[in-house]
Amino acid sequence: MFEFAGFHVPSFRIDTPSVSLNVFDVIGQDGEQPGFISHTGLAENEGSQETQQIKILDMGPPLHGPSYTTTINASALGRAELSDDETRKIRIFIDQHASEHHAFQQLNERQVLRLASEMYCIYPHAAPLLEHDGRYTRIRFSCSGFVFEAYRSAGINLLNPDALPLIDMAVIKMAYPLEARLMESARVTPDSLGLRGIGPWPVLLCGYLLHALNRSATSIRDRAYTPITKDQRFTAEDAGA
Amino acid sequence: MVRSTIKNPFDAREAATPVSPGELLSDLSQAGTNAPASLICEVELTRFDAEQRPVLLPLLWQFILDHRNSNVLDELVAVGSAIRKYIALMPMDQMGQLAVLLEPGYRSASPIELEIEIAKMIYRNFEIHPPLNPDPHPELAQRLWEMVQAYTNPRVLLRDKYSAAASLAIQAIIAMRSQLAEQAWQTIAACPYRWFAELVSDSIERLREAWSQKSPDGVAWLTALQKHAPAHV
């Protein structure tokens, strides 16, 4: 499905050794199960890049901003055909937040483990790290939350965060395997990552973003997508559907 | 420039040993202005109690003053960390003290990254605690205004990070209910870039939301300010 008026390409699975990117395309990476998107970030550069080593800005943790970029083995790509103005707003959003997270690059493994929940949250997708009186030094994001908020700063509400499917701990473990290991070993509590009670929780998953982008450029901007449970996965059948 | 070698922080096998805020404070007191960047960054992420905060603040302030002109990346990251923590904990009535960090002509120009952190944290403090009276720190507002004037120049605004600094400086001036707010707001009208006006306008809407339950006076003042909205917002 191509939208020739704007040459819009819907989200697609990447099955080639290289891929042509636009700046801030949304890149998804499969988890252990093919099609289940467990990580996401924003393409740092435009042009052709090797699929296995795409440079991205993401909430690792820590957040990899400009000059701290990391690479990802990409499985899927979503594109909104950003205008120059939208691109600039996203860049400013990143500039305003990245330095808060650069500090984590200074920590050793022991410190990072102990402070994991000060860097990252699963639910909600973005939350300030509060001091005693409500002031805050940083915004914590989940990986999908970082991408969602970056686009929202450009006026693109990819999806409705107040209408997300509920997911249980089994899905959390698929979506956040590293955090799940930390919870299992009692190094962080589910509470500290925002998972209060026994669940299920309306967590913003990476796959939802690719489905949100799997629409016309006009729809992406006109109407926030409402994800359904099966949108946790983004498969070849979903691509261009 | 040394960067962390952490590839995947959650993969470490060793158990994390808790360090109490008191121990961190003691380490920082001993290290003084030579504190390693990792210690400052850990301090930023730690919550201190009412007795510890007055001990911590002067240590952070001295670290900021001593290292703000560093050209070592790791040190600047640590200074940014110290700035955020210091401003988030400092008494609101002493925020005027921050003007010294934005003074032009001190040894060398402040790195833009640090100016971003300062302007952002000033905004955040007043977002959470709206000023009880307008224009509580005129000298600080003046320093921010100088940033606005310098960075909204069309030849500068498009450069990396300057638009972030300029928008945050305007937001901070407005959040302080400074006398310079109207001038800052009008600066947007003169700016040739529509995206910049939209960006600041959106942030002021978020400020209105944040103040809606806390400061009826502040919301009324914002409404009056926005009546002078730039034509293209």
Interface residues (C-beta under 8 A of the other chain):
Chain A: G60 P61 P62 P66 Y68 D85 E86 R88 K89 I92 D95 Q96 S99 E100 H102 A103 F104 Q105 Q106 L107 N108 E109 R110 Q111 V112 L113 R114 L115 A116 E118 M119 L129 E131 H132 D133 G134 R135 Y136 T137 R138 S153 G155 L178 E179 R181 L182 R187
Chain B: R3 S4 I6 N8 P9 F10 D11 A12 E14 A15 A16 T17 P18 V19 A37 S38 I40 C41 E42 E44 L45 R47 A50 D74 V77 A78 G80 S81 R84 K85 A88 L89 E113 I116 E117 K120 M121 R124 N125 I128 H129 D160 K161 S163 A164 S167 L168 R194 W195 E198 L199 D202
